[in-house]
Amino acid sequence: MSLLAPADQDKLRESFSAMSSSVRLLFFTQTLGCETCLQTRQILDELPALSDKIAIEEVNFVLEQEKAALYGIDRVPAIVVIGQDAAGVARDSRIRFLGAPSGYEFISLVQAVLLVGGRGSNLDEASRERVAAVAKPTTIQVFTTPT
Amino acid sequence: MAFANPHITATAVEATEFPDLARRYRVAGVPKTVVNETIEILGALPPEIFIEQALAN
């Protein structure tokens, strides 16, 4: 049973059909002591059914600490959005989600998948140039609540 | 922004699930953005203004 209404599934399927490259969602999870990991899994499970360009890769946060460290993940549930470069090689978008992507965060996740899957940036040229000029490691955390 | 520059990492944090992070960054309302642990941006802003504030340093 899908969490999404049929009409919403159709809209998402149509949006995802414009994707030109594949997106893999690395899902860091653990079985015990994670209240929202199961909910996150259920939400993520909706996506591959809507596009053959979307895949979910589950990573056991407890057993695969090296991989978690590689992606800078220190808590779960966490989602890392992985795209592809022009040659089809995996490329970390460095877009992450901490916590279950429910409510409006689900829309943000869909937007991230579309962005990384080939839609490209919505920023205007001046903004893109400003962002491209950043030369030092920069972390941006956006705090939200479920709505 | 992360998509446009490999130096930038962007994380959306569900504040109610991680109260320790919400406390550490004094999140009283959302959305709240924290850049490099120091710059704080409250609310949703037009992209150009958001970028200017986020990259102010």
N, CA and C atoms of all chains as a GROMACS GRO file, in nm:
protein
  612
    1MET      N    1   0.086  -0.120   0.000
    1MET     CA    2   0.000   0.000   0.000
    1MET      C    3   0.089   0.124   0.000
    2SER      N    4   0.067   0.207  -0.099
    2SER     CA    5   0.150   0.326  -0.111
    2SER      C    6   0.110   0.434  -0.011
    3LEU      N    7   0.208   0.511   0.034
    3LEU     CA    8   0.180   0.627   0.119
    3LEU      C    9   0.125   0.742   0.036
    4LEU      N   10   0.146   0.734  -0.095
    4LEU     CA   11   0.108   0.845  -0.183
    4LEU      C   12  -0.025   0.816  -0.253
    5ALA      N   13  -0.105   0.920  -0.267
    5ALA     CA   14  -0.229   0.906  -0.343
    5ALA      C   15  -0.196   0.880  -0.489
    6PRO      N   16  -0.282   0.805  -0.561
    6PRO     CA   17  -0.254   0.775  -0.703
    6PRO      C   18  -0.224   0.900  -0.786
    7ALA      N   19  -0.298   1.010  -0.761
    7ALA     CA   20  -0.275   1.132  -0.839
    7ALA      C   21  -0.135   1.188  -0.813
    8ASP      N   22  -0.090   1.180  -0.688
    8ASP     CA   23   0.045   1.228  -0.654
    8ASP      C   24   0.151   1.138  -0.717
    9GLN      N   25   0.124   1.007  -0.718
    9GLN     CA   26   0.218   0.916  -0.785
    9GLN      C   27   0.232   0.952  -0.932
   10ASP      N   28   0.119   0.983  -0.996
   10ASP     CA   29   0.123   1.018  -1.139
   10ASP      C   30   0.204   1.145  -1.161
   11LYS      N   31   0.183   1.245  -1.074
   11LYS     CA   32   0.256   1.372  -1.089
   11LYS      C   33   0.406   1.348  -1.072
   12LEU      N   34   0.441   1.269  -0.971
   12LEU     CA   35   0.583   1.243  -0.946
   12LEU      C   36   0.644   1.165  -1.062
   13ARG      N   37   0.568   1.066  -1.112
   13ARG     CA   38   0.618   0.985  -1.224
   13ARG      C   39   0.649   1.075  -1.343
   14GLU      N   40   0.559   1.172  -1.365
   14GLU     CA   41   0.579   1.264  -1.477
   14GLU      C   42   0.702   1.352  -1.454
   15SER      N   43   0.717   1.404  -1.331
   15SER     CA   44   0.835   1.488  -1.300
   15SER      C   45   0.964   1.408  -1.319
   16PHE      N   46   0.965   1.286  -1.266
   16PHE     CA   47   1.086   1.204  -1.273
   16PHE      C   48   1.118   1.161  -1.417
   17SER      N   49   1.016   1.158  -1.503
   17SER     CA   50   1.040   1.112  -1.640
   17SER      C   51   1.135   1.206  -1.715
   18ALA      N   52   1.150   1.329  -1.663
   18ALA     CA   53   1.241   1.425  -1.728
   18ALA      C   54   1.386   1.403  -1.686
   19MET      N   55   1.411   1.311  -1.594
   19MET     CA   56   1.548   1.289  -1.546
   19MET      C   57   1.634   1.231  -1.658
   20SER      N   58   1.754   1.288  -1.674
   20SER     CA   59   1.844   1.240  -1.779
   20SER      C   60   1.954   1.150  -1.724
   21SER      N   61   1.974   1.151  -1.592
   21SER     CA   62   2.076   1.063  -1.534
   21SER      C   63   2.024   1.002  -1.404
   22SER      N   64   2.089   0.893  -1.365
   22SER     CA   65   2.040   0.817  -1.250
   22SER      C   66   2.082   0.881  -1.118
   23VAL      N   67   1.998   0.862  -1.019
   23VAL     CA   68   2.025   0.912  -0.884
   23VAL      C   69   2.014   0.795  -0.787
   24ARG      N   70   2.114   0.786  -0.700
   24ARG     CA   71   2.112   0.683  -0.597
   24ARG      C   72   2.099   0.752  -0.462
   25LEU      N   73   2.006   0.704  -0.383
   25LEU     CA   74   1.990   0.761  -0.248
   25LEU      C   75   2.053   0.664  -0.150
   26LEU      N   76   2.164   0.707  -0.089
   26LEU     CA   77   2.229   0.626   0.014
   26LEU      C   78   2.151   0.650   0.142
   27PHE      N   79   2.093   0.544   0.195
   27PHE     CA   80   2.009   0.556   0.313
   27PHE      C   81   2.081   0.491   0.431
   28PHE      N   82   2.130   0.575   0.522
   28PHE     CA   83   2.198   0.525   0.643
   28PHE      C   84   2.092   0.500   0.750
   29THR      N   85   2.092   0.377   0.801
   29THR     CA   86   1.986   0.340   0.894
   29THR      C   87   2.038   0.243   0.998
   30GLN      N   88   1.962   0.224   1.104
   30GLN     CA   89   1.993   0.119   1.200
   30GLN      C   90   1.862   0.063   1.254
   31THR      N   91   1.868  -0.062   1.301
   31THR     CA   92   1.745  -0.131   1.340
   31THR      C   93   1.696  -0.085   1.477
   32LEU      N   94   1.788  -0.071   1.570
   32LEU     CA   95   1.749  -0.037   1.707
   32LEU      C   96   1.783   0.108   1.739
   33GLY      N   97   1.702   0.168   1.823
   33GLY     CA   98   1.732   0.302   1.871
   33GLY      C   99   1.718   0.410   1.766
   34CYS      N  100   1.634   0.386   1.667
   34CYS     CA  101   1.610   0.488   1.564
   34CYS      C  102   1.461   0.494   1.537
   35GLU      N  103   1.397   0.592   1.597
   35GLU     CA  104   1.250   0.595   1.592
   35GLU      C  105   1.195   0.617   1.452
   36THR      N  106   1.268   0.689   1.369
   36THR     CA  107   1.211   0.727   1.239
   36THR      C  108   1.277   0.656   1.121
   37CYS      N  109   1.366   0.561   1.148
   37CYS     CA  110   1.433   0.491   1.037
   37CYS      C  111   1.334   0.411   0.953
   38LEU      N  112   1.238   0.344   1.021
   38LEU     CA  113   1.142   0.263   0.946
   38LEU      C  114   1.053   0.352   0.859
   39GLN      N  115   1.009   0.464   0.917
   39GLN     CA  116   0.926   0.558   0.842
   39GLN      C  117   1.003   0.611   0.719
   40THR      N  118   1.132   0.641   0.740
   40THR     CA  119   1.214   0.690   0.630
   40THR      C  120   1.224   0.585   0.519
   41ARG      N  121   1.244   0.459   0.563
   41ARG     CA  122   1.251   0.348   0.466
   41ARG      C  123   1.122   0.340   0.384
   42GLN      N  124   1.008   0.355   0.453
   42GLN     CA  125   0.879   0.346   0.384
   42GLN      C  126   0.863   0.459   0.283
   43ILE      N  127   0.909   0.577   0.320
   43ILE     CA  128   0.899   0.691   0.228
   43ILE      C  129   0.990   0.669   0.108
   44LEU      N  130   1.114   0.627   0.134
   44LEU     CA  131   1.210   0.608   0.025
   44LEU      C  132   1.165   0.496  -0.069
   45ASP      N  133   1.101   0.393  -0.013
   45ASP     CA  134   1.056   0.280  -0.095
   45ASP      C  135   0.957   0.322  -0.203
   46GLU      N  136   0.893   0.438  -0.184
   46GLU     CA  137   0.798   0.486  -0.284
   46GLU      C  138   0.867   0.524  -0.415
   47LEU      N  139   0.991   0.569  -0.404
   47LEU     CA  140   1.053   0.639  -0.519
   47LEU      C  141   1.095   0.548  -0.635
   48PRO      N  142   1.166   0.436  -0.608
   48PRO     CA  143   1.209   0.355  -0.722
   48PRO      C  144   1.092   0.304  -0.807
   49ALA      N  145   0.975   0.291  -0.746
   49ALA     CA  146   0.857   0.244  -0.820
   49ALA      C  147   0.810   0.350  -0.920
   50LEU      N  148   0.855   0.474  -0.899
   50LEU     CA  149   0.807   0.584  -0.983
   50LEU      C  150   0.906   0.622  -1.092
   51SER      N  151   1.028   0.569  -1.085
   51SER     CA  152   1.128   0.600  -1.188
   51SER      C  153   1.238   0.495  -1.186
   52ASP      N  154   1.273   0.446  -1.305
   52ASP     CA  155   1.384   0.348  -1.310
   52ASP      C  156   1.518   0.419  -1.298
   53LYS      N  157   1.516   0.552  -1.284
   53LYS     CA  158   1.641   0.627  -1.266
   53LYS      C  159   1.672   0.653  -1.118
   54ILE      N  160   1.586   0.604  -1.030
   54ILE     CA  161   1.607   0.625  -0.887
   54ILE      C  162   1.629   0.490  -0.819
   55ALA      N  163   1.739   0.481  -0.743
   55ALA     CA  164   1.769   0.359  -0.669
   55ALA      C  165   1.796   0.395  -0.523
   56ILE      N  166   1.762   0.303  -0.434
   56ILE     CA  167   1.789   0.321  -0.292
   56ILE      C  168   1.897   0.220  -0.251
   57GLU      N  169   1.999   0.267  -0.183
   57GLU     CA  170   2.101   0.176  -0.130
   57GLU      C  171   2.104   0.191   0.021
   58GLU      N  172   2.064   0.084   0.089
   58GLU     CA  173   2.058   0.090   0.234
   58GLU      C  174   2.196   0.062   0.294
   59VAL      N  175   2.237   0.146   0.387
   59VAL     CA  176   2.366   0.129   0.452
   59VAL      C  177   2.343   0.113   0.602
   60ASN      N  178   2.392   0.005   0.659
   60ASN     CA  179   2.378  -0.019   0.803
   60ASN      C  180   2.476   0.071   0.878
   61PHE      N  181   2.420   0.169   0.947
   61PHE     CA  182   2.502   0.271   1.014
   61PHE      C  183   2.592   0.210   1.120
   62VAL      N  184   2.546   0.103   1.183
   62VAL     CA  185   2.624   0.040   1.291
   62VAL      C  186   2.739  -0.042   1.233
   63LEU      N  187   2.709  -0.117   1.127
   63LEU     CA  188   2.809  -0.210   1.072
   63LEU      C  189   2.902  -0.143   0.972
   64GLU      N  190   2.857  -0.034   0.911
   64GLU     CA  191   2.937   0.029   0.805
   64GLU      C  192   2.979   0.170   0.845
   65GLN      N  193   3.049   0.177   0.957
   65GLN     CA  194   3.094   0.306   1.010
   65GLN      C  195   3.191   0.377   0.916
   66GLU      N  196   3.270   0.298   0.844
   66GLU     CA  197   3.367   0.360   0.752
   66GLU      C  198   3.294   0.437   0.642
   67LYS      N  199   3.189   0.375   0.591
   67LYS     CA  200   3.113   0.440   0.485
   67LYS      C  201   3.044   0.564   0.540
   68ALA      N  202   2.992   0.554   0.661
   68ALA     CA  203   2.927   0.670   0.723
   68ALA      C  204   3.028   0.785   0.737
   69ALA      N  205   3.149   0.751   0.780
   69ALA     CA  206   3.252   0.854   0.798
   69ALA      C  207   3.290   0.916   0.663
   70LEU      N  208   3.295   0.831   0.561
   70LEU     CA  209   3.330   0.878   0.427
   70LEU      C  210   3.234   0.988   0.381
   71TYR      N  211   3.107   0.972   0.418
   71TYR     CA  212   3.006   1.070   0.375
   71TYR      C  213   2.974   1.171   0.485
   72GLY      N  214   3.047   1.165   0.595
   72GLY     CA  215   3.025   1.262   0.702
   72GLY      C  216   2.892   1.243   0.774
   73ILE      N  217   2.846   1.119   0.779
   73ILE     CA  218   2.717   1.092   0.845
   73ILE      C  219   2.743   1.048   0.989
   74ASP      N  220   2.689   1.121   1.086
   74ASP     CA  221   2.713   1.085   1.226
   74ASP      C  222   2.585   1.054   1.302
   75ARG      N  223   2.472   1.047   1.232
   75ARG     CA  224   2.347   1.009   1.296
   75ARG      C  225   2.248   0.961   1.190
   76VAL      N  226   2.144   0.892   1.235
   76VAL     CA  227   2.047   0.836   1.142
   76VAL      C  228   1.904   0.870   1.187
   77PRO      N  229   1.808   0.865   1.096
   77PRO     CA  230   1.823   0.832   0.956
   77PRO      C  231   1.888   0.945   0.877
   78ALA      N  232   1.970   0.908   0.780
   78ALA     CA  233   2.033   1.008   0.694
   78ALA      C  234   2.026   0.960   0.549
   79ILE      N  235   2.010   1.056   0.460
   79ILE     CA  236   2.004   1.026   0.317
   79ILE      C  237   2.109   1.111   0.246
   80VAL      N  238   2.191   1.046   0.164
   80VAL     CA  239   2.290   1.117   0.082
   80VAL      C  240   2.249   1.101  -0.063
   81VAL      N  241   2.241   1.212  -0.135
   81VAL     CA  242   2.197   1.209  -0.274
   81VAL      C  243   2.320   1.196  -0.365
   82ILE      N  244   2.327   1.085  -0.439
   82ILE     CA  245   2.441   1.058  -0.527
   82ILE      C  246   2.396   1.067  -0.672
   83GLY      N  247   2.466   1.145  -0.750
   83GLY     CA  248   2.433   1.156  -0.892
   83GLY      C  249   2.541   1.091  -0.977
   84GLN      N  250   2.548   1.133  -1.100
   84GLN     CA  251   2.648   1.082  -1.194
   84GLN      C  252   2.711   1.199  -1.268
   85ASP      N  253   2.839   1.186  -1.299
   85ASP     CA  254   2.899   1.288  -1.385
   85ASP      C  255   2.870   1.254  -1.532
   86ALA      N  256   2.923   1.334  -1.624
   86ALA     CA  257   2.891   1.315  -1.765
   86ALA      C  258   2.931   1.177  -1.815
   87ALA      N  259   3.032   1.117  -1.750
   87ALA     CA  260   3.079   0.985  -1.794
   87ALA      C  261   3.004   0.871  -1.724
   88GLY      N  262   2.906   0.908  -1.641
   88GLY     CA  263   2.828   0.805  -1.573
   88GLY      C  264   2.891   0.756  -1.444
   89VAL      N  265   2.997   0.826  -1.399
   89VAL     CA  266   3.062   0.787  -1.274
   89VAL      C  267   2.989   0.852  -1.157
   90ALA      N  268   2.972   0.777  -1.048
   90ALA     CA  269   2.901   0.828  -0.932
   90ALA      C  270   2.966   0.956  -0.879
   91ARG      N  271   2.881   1.051  -0.846
   91ARG     CA  272   2.931   1.180  -0.796
   91ARG      C  273   2.842   1.223  -0.680
   92ASP      N  274   2.903   1.240  -0.564
   92ASP     CA  275   2.829   1.283  -0.445
   92ASP      C  276   2.783   1.427  -0.465
   93SER      N  277   2.654   1.450  -0.456
   93SER     CA  278   2.602   1.587  -0.475
   93SER      C  279   2.628   1.674  -0.352
   94ARG      N  280   2.665   1.607  -0.241
   94ARG     CA  281   2.683   1.672  -0.110
   94ARG      C  282   2.553   1.737  -0.060
   95ILE      N  283   2.443   1.681  -0.106
   95ILE     CA  284   2.313   1.717  -0.051
   95ILE      C  285   2.270   1.603   0.041
   96ARG      N  286   2.239   1.638   0.167
   96ARG     CA  287   2.201   1.537   0.265
   96ARG      C  288   2.072   1.574   0.336
   97PHE      N  289   2.005   1.470   0.383
   97PHE     CA  290   1.884   1.489   0.464
   97PHE      C  291   1.901   1.412   0.594
   98LEU      N  292   1.884   1.480   0.706
   98LEU     CA  293   1.887   1.414   0.836
   98LEU      C  294   1.745   1.411   0.891
   99GLY      N  295   1.698   1.292   0.926
   99GLY     CA  296   1.561   1.278   0.974
   99GLY      C  297   1.470   1.232   0.862
  100ALA      N  298   1.351   1.188   0.900
  100ALA     CA  299   1.257   1.136   0.801
  100ALA      C  300   1.210   1.248   0.706
  101PRO      N  301   1.216   1.223   0.576
  101PRO     CA  302   1.172   1.326   0.480
  101PRO      C  303   1.021   1.320   0.460
  102SER      N  304   0.948   1.356   0.566
  102SER     CA  305   0.802   1.356   0.556
  102SER      C  306   0.753   1.499   0.538
  103GLY      N  307   0.627   1.514   0.506
  103GLY     CA  308   0.571   1.648   0.488
  103GLY      C  309   0.646   1.725   0.380
  104TYR      N  310   0.675   1.851   0.411
  104TYR     CA  311   0.738   1.934   0.309
  104TYR      C  312   0.879   1.886   0.274
  105GLU      N  313   0.942   1.817   0.369
  105GLU     CA  314   1.076   1.765   0.339
  105GLU      C  315   1.074   1.664   0.226
  106PHE      N  316   0.962   1.596   0.209
  106PHE     CA  317   0.951   1.503   0.097
  106PHE      C  318   0.962   1.579  -0.036
  107ILE      N  319   0.896   1.696  -0.040
  107ILE     CA  320   0.906   1.780  -0.161
  107ILE      C  321   1.052   1.823  -0.183
  108SER      N  322   1.119   1.859  -0.074
  108SER     CA  323   1.261   1.898  -0.086
  108SER      C  324   1.345   1.782  -0.140
  109LEU      N  325   1.316   1.661  -0.092
  109LEU     CA  326   1.390   1.544  -0.140
  109LEU      C  327   1.363   1.521  -0.289
  110VAL      N  328   1.238   1.534  -0.329
  110VAL     CA  329   1.203   1.518  -0.472
  110VAL      C  330   1.277   1.622  -0.555
  111GLN      N  331   1.280   1.746  -0.505
  111GLN     CA  332   1.350   1.853  -0.577
  111GLN      C  333   1.500   1.823  -0.588
  112ALA      N  334   1.557   1.767  -0.482
  112ALA     CA  335   1.700   1.733  -0.484
  112ALA      C  336   1.726   1.624  -0.587
  113VAL      N  337   1.636   1.525  -0.593
  113VAL     CA  338   1.652   1.416  -0.690
  113VAL      C  339   1.644   1.471  -0.832
  114LEU      N  340   1.549   1.561  -0.856
  114LEU     CA  341   1.534   1.620  -0.990
  114LEU      C  342   1.656   1.704  -1.026
  115LEU      N  343   1.704   1.783  -0.930
  115LEU     CA  344   1.822   1.867  -0.952
  115LEU      C  345   1.942   1.782  -0.993
  116VAL      N  346   1.967   1.679  -0.913
  116VAL     CA  347   2.084   1.594  -0.936
  116VAL      C  348   2.063   1.504  -1.058
  117GLY      N  349   1.937   1.472  -1.086
  117GLY     CA  350   1.906   1.381  -1.197
  117GLY      C  351   1.902   1.448  -1.333
  118GLY      N  352   1.947   1.574  -1.339
  118GLY     CA  353   1.963   1.635  -1.470
  118GLY      C  354   1.887   1.763  -1.494
  119ARG      N  355   1.795   1.799  -1.402
  119ARG     CA  356   1.722   1.924  -1.426
  119ARG      C  357   1.815   2.044  -1.418
  120GLY      N  358   1.914   2.030  -1.330
  120GLY     CA  359   2.009   2.140  -1.314
  120GLY      C  360   1.957   2.245  -1.218
  121SER      N  361   2.039   2.347  -1.196
  121SER     CA  362   2.012   2.446  -1.094
  121SER      C  363   1.901   2.542  -1.134
  122ASN      N  364   1.822   2.583  -1.034
  122ASN     CA  365   1.720   2.686  -1.055
  122ASN      C  366   1.775   2.827  -1.034
  123LEU      N  367   1.901   2.835  -0.990
  123LEU     CA  368   1.958   2.966  -0.959
  123LEU      C  369   1.985   3.044  -1.087
  124ASP      N  370   1.974   3.176  -1.078
  124ASP     CA  371   2.009   3.256  -1.196
  124ASP      C  372   2.161   3.260  -1.212
  125GLU      N  373   2.205   3.312  -1.324
  125GLU     CA  374   2.347   3.302  -1.359
  125GLU      C  375   2.436   3.374  -1.258
  126ALA      N  376   2.392   3.493  -1.215
  126ALA     CA  377   2.473   3.570  -1.118
  126ALA      C  378   2.489   3.491  -0.989
  127SER      N  379   2.381   3.426  -0.943
  127SER     CA  380   2.388   3.349  -0.820
  127SER      C  381   2.479   3.228  -0.838
  128ARG      N  382   2.468   3.162  -0.953
  128ARG     CA  383   2.553   3.045  -0.978
  128ARG      C  384   2.700   3.085  -0.977
  129GLU      N  385   2.731   3.201  -1.034
  129GLU     CA  386   2.871   3.248  -1.036
  129GLU      C  387   2.918   3.279  -0.895
  130ARG      N  388   2.830   3.340  -0.817
  130ARG     CA  389   2.864   3.373  -0.678
  130ARG      C  390   2.894   3.246  -0.600
  131VAL      N  391   2.811   3.144  -0.619
  131VAL     CA  392   2.828   3.017  -0.548
  131VAL      C  393   2.953   2.944  -0.598
  132ALA      N  394   2.975   2.950  -0.728
  132ALA     CA  395   3.090   2.880  -0.786
  132ALA      C  396   3.222   2.938  -0.735
  133ALA      N  397   3.219   3.064  -0.690
  133ALA     CA  398   3.342   3.130  -0.647
  133ALA      C  399   3.386   3.087  -0.507
  134VAL      N  400   3.302   3.014  -0.436
  134VAL     CA  401   3.339   2.970  -0.300
  134VAL      C  402   3.455   2.872  -0.310
  135ALA      N  403   3.565   2.902  -0.238
  135ALA     CA  404   3.686   2.821  -0.252
  135ALA      C  405   3.722   2.746  -0.126
  136LYS      N  406   3.646   2.764  -0.019
  136LYS     CA  407   3.677   2.694   0.106
  136LYS      C  408   3.562   2.602   0.144
  137PRO      N  409   3.593   2.497   0.221
  137PRO     CA  410   3.486   2.407   0.262
  137PRO      C  411   3.377   2.483   0.336
  138THR      N  412   3.255   2.464   0.295
  138THR     CA  413   3.143   2.539   0.351
  138THR      C  414   3.029   2.441   0.382
  139THR      N  415   2.980   2.447   0.505
  139THR     CA  416   2.867   2.361   0.540
  139THR      C  417   2.744   2.446   0.564
  140ILE      N  418   2.636   2.403   0.507
  140ILE     CA  419   2.508   2.473   0.523
  140ILE      C  420   2.410   2.375   0.586
  141GLN      N  421   2.356   2.411   0.701
  141GLN     CA  422   2.255   2.328   0.766
  141GLN      C  423   2.124   2.404   0.765
  142VAL      N  424   2.021   2.342   0.713
  142VAL     CA  425   1.889   2.404   0.712
  142VAL      C  426   1.797   2.325   0.805
  143PHE      N  427   1.754   2.390   0.912
  143PHE     CA  428   1.666   2.324   1.008
  143PHE      C  429   1.521   2.344   0.969
  144THR      N  430   1.447   2.233   0.971
  144THR     CA  431   1.306   2.239   0.937
  144THR      C  432   1.230   2.155   1.040
  145THR      N  433   1.097   2.164   1.033
  145THR     CA  434   1.014   2.073   1.114
  145THR      C  435   0.910   2.012   1.022
  146PRO      N  436   0.856   1.896   1.059
  146PRO     CA  437   0.755   1.834   0.972
  146PRO      C  438   0.629   1.920   0.970
  147THR      N  439   0.566   1.930   0.854
  147THR     CA  440   0.443   2.009   0.844
  147THR      C  441   0.333   1.924   0.786
  148MET      N  442   2.302   2.500  -0.389
  148MET     CA  443   2.436   2.558  -0.377
  148MET      C  444   2.542   2.448  -0.373
  149ALA      N  445   2.510   2.338  -0.301
  149ALA     CA  446   2.604   2.225  -0.296
  149ALA      C  447   2.622   2.167  -0.435
  150PHE      N  448   2.513   2.163  -0.510
  150PHE     CA  449   2.517   2.106  -0.645
  150PHE      C  450   2.609   2.190  -0.735
  151ALA      N  451   2.614   2.321  -0.708
  151ALA     CA  452   2.690   2.411  -0.794
  151ALA      C  453   2.836   2.425  -0.754
  152ASN      N  454   2.874   2.372  -0.638
  152ASN     CA  455   3.012   2.389  -0.594
  152ASN      C  456   3.054   2.273  -0.502
  153PRO      N  457   3.156   2.196  -0.542
  153PRO     CA  458   3.196   2.079  -0.462
  153PRO      C  459   3.251   2.114  -0.324
  154HIS      N  460   3.280   2.240  -0.298
  154HIS     CA  461   3.327   2.278  -0.164
  154HIS      C  462   3.211   2.288  -0.064
  155ILE      N  463   3.090   2.292  -0.118
  155ILE     CA  464   2.974   2.319  -0.033
  155ILE      C  465   2.896   2.190  -0.005
  156THR      N  466   2.867   2.168   0.124
  156THR     CA  467   2.781   2.057   0.164
  156THR      C  468   2.655   2.115   0.226
  157ALA      N  469   2.540   2.066   0.182
  157ALA     CA  470   2.413   2.117   0.233
  157ALA      C  471   2.334   2.004   0.296
  158THR      N  472   2.291   2.026   0.420
  158THR     CA  473   2.215   1.924   0.492
  158THR      C  474   2.084   1.982   0.542
  159ALA      N  475   1.975   1.914   0.510
  159ALA     CA  476   1.846   1.949   0.567
  159ALA      C  477   1.829   1.868   0.694
  160VAL      N  478   1.806   1.935   0.806
  160VAL     CA  479   1.797   1.867   0.935
  160VAL      C  480   1.655   1.879   0.990
  161GLU      N  481   1.597   1.765   1.022
  161GLU     CA  482   1.464   1.765   1.083
  161GLU      C  483   1.484   1.796   1.232
  162ALA      N  484   1.448   1.918   1.270
  162ALA     CA  485   1.486   1.969   1.402
  162ALA      C  486   1.425   1.891   1.518
  163THR      N  487   1.301   1.845   1.502
  163THR     CA  488   1.237   1.777   1.616
  163THR      C  489   1.297   1.639   1.641
  164GLU      N  490   1.356   1.579   1.537
  164GLU     CA  491   1.418   1.448   1.555
  164GLU      C  492   1.557   1.457   1.619
  165PHE      N  493   1.617   1.574   1.608
  165PHE     CA  494   1.753   1.590   1.662
  165PHE      C  495   1.758   1.712   1.753
  166PRO      N  496   1.694   1.701   1.870
  166PRO     CA  497   1.687   1.816   1.961
  166PRO      C  498   1.826   1.864   2.005
  167ASP      N  499   1.923   1.773   2.006
  167ASP     CA  500   2.058   1.816   2.045
  167ASP      C  501   2.113   1.918   1.945
  168LEU      N  502   2.089   1.892   1.816
  168LEU     CA  503   2.136   1.987   1.714
  168LEU      C  504   2.055   2.117   1.721
  169ALA      N  505   1.923   2.102   1.741
  169ALA     CA  506   1.838   2.221   1.751
  169ALA      C  507   1.883   2.310   1.867
  170ARG      N  508   1.921   2.246   1.979
  170ARG     CA  509   1.970   2.324   2.094
  170ARG      C  510   2.104   2.389   2.063
  171ARG      N  511   2.194   2.307   2.005
  171ARG     CA  512   2.330   2.358   1.980
  171ARG      C  513   2.326   2.483   1.890
  172TYR      N  514   2.234   2.483   1.793
  172TYR     CA  515   2.228   2.595   1.700
  172TYR      C  516   2.112   2.690   1.733
  173ARG      N  517   2.058   2.676   1.855
  173ARG     CA  518   1.955   2.767   1.906
  173ARG      C  519   1.842   2.787   1.805
  174VAL      N  520   1.786   2.675   1.761
  174VAL     CA  521   1.676   2.681   1.664
  174VAL      C  522   1.546   2.705   1.740
  175ALA      N  523   1.492   2.826   1.725
  175ALA     CA  524   1.365   2.860   1.792
  175ALA      C  525   1.252   2.863   1.691
  176GLY      N  526   1.284   2.882   1.565
  176GLY     CA  527   1.184   2.882   1.458
  176GLY      C  528   1.245   2.824   1.334
  177VAL      N  529   1.159   2.780   1.242
  177VAL     CA  530   1.210   2.723   1.117
  177VAL      C  531   1.146   2.794   0.997
  178PRO      N  532   1.208   2.793   0.880
  178PRO     CA  533   1.342   2.739   0.862
  178PRO      C  534   1.450   2.828   0.923
  179LYS      N  535   1.553   2.763   0.975
  179LYS     CA  536   1.671   2.837   1.020
  179LYS      C  537   1.791   2.772   0.953
  180THR      N  538   1.877   2.857   0.895
  180THR     CA  539   1.995   2.808   0.826
  180THR      C  540   2.120   2.850   0.902
  181VAL      N  541   2.212   2.756   0.917
  181VAL     CA  542   2.339   2.785   0.984
  181VAL      C  543   2.452   2.752   0.886
  182VAL      N  544   2.538   2.850   0.861
  182VAL     CA  545   2.648   2.831   0.766
  182VAL      C  546   2.779   2.831   0.843
  183ASN      N  547   2.856   2.726   0.823
  183ASN     CA  548   2.986   2.713   0.889
  183ASN      C  549   2.978   2.740   1.040
  184GLU      N  550   2.871   2.692   1.100
  184GLU     CA  551   2.852   2.702   1.245
  184GLU      C  552   2.836   2.845   1.294
  185THR      N  553   2.846   2.944   1.209
  185THR     CA  554   2.848   3.082   1.257
  185THR      C  555   2.736   3.170   1.199
  186ILE      N  556   2.724   3.175   1.069
  186ILE     CA  557   2.624   3.263   1.009
  186ILE      C  558   2.485   3.203   1.028
  187GLU      N  559   2.391   3.285   1.075
  187GLU     CA  560   2.255   3.236   1.096
  187GLU      C  561   2.158   3.313   1.007
  188ILE      N  562   2.072   3.240   0.938
  188ILE     CA  563   1.972   3.303   0.852
  188ILE      C  564   1.835   3.251   0.896
  189LEU      N  565   1.746   3.344   0.930
  189LEU     CA  566   1.612   3.305   0.975
  189LEU      C  567   1.512   3.322   0.863
  190GLY      N  568   1.425   3.223   0.850
  190GLY     CA  569   1.317   3.232   0.752
  190GLY      C  570   1.362   3.198   0.612
  191ALA      N  571   1.267   3.200   0.521
  191ALA     CA  572   1.295   3.172   0.380
  191ALA      C  573   1.315   3.304   0.308
  192LEU      N  574   1.422   3.314   0.232
  192LEU     CA  575   1.455   3.438   0.161
  192LEU      C  576   1.462   3.410   0.011
  193PRO      N  577   1.450   3.516  -0.070
  193PRO     CA  578   1.473   3.497  -0.214
  193PRO      C  579   1.615   3.444  -0.234
  194PRO      N  580   1.636   3.355  -0.334
  194PRO     CA  581   1.766   3.289  -0.351
  194PRO      C  582   1.885   3.384  -0.353
  195GLU      N  583   1.873   3.498  -0.424
  195GLU     CA  584   1.988   3.588  -0.438
  195GLU      C  585   2.029   3.645  -0.301
  196ILE      N  586   1.927   3.681  -0.222
  196ILE     CA  587   1.954   3.739  -0.091
  196ILE      C  588   2.008   3.632   0.005
  197PHE      N  589   1.950   3.513  -0.004
  197PHE     CA  590   1.996   3.402   0.079
  197PHE      C  591   2.144   3.375   0.053
  198ILE      N  592   2.182   3.367  -0.074
  198ILE     CA  593   2.320   3.337  -0.111
  198ILE      C  594   2.414   3.447  -0.061
  199GLU      N  595   2.370   3.571  -0.075
  199GLU     CA  596   2.454   3.683  -0.029
  199GLU      C  597   2.481   3.671   0.121
  200GLN      N  598   2.377   3.640   0.197
  200GLN     CA  599   2.394   3.628   0.342
  200GLN      C  600   2.475   3.505   0.380
  201ALA      N  601   2.448   3.394   0.312
  201ALA     CA  602   2.515   3.268   0.346
  201ALA      C  603   2.664   3.276   0.318
  202LEU      N  604   2.701   3.353   0.215
  202LEU     CA  605   2.842   3.359   0.174
  202LEU      C  606   2.905   3.491   0.215
  203ALA      N  607   2.852   3.552   0.320
  203ALA     CA  608   2.896   3.686   0.358
  203ALA      C  609   3.041   3.689   0.406
  204ASN      N  610   3.091   3.576   0.456
  204ASN     CA  611   3.230   3.576   0.506
  204ASN      C  612   3.333   3.557   0.394
   0.00000   0.00000   0.00000
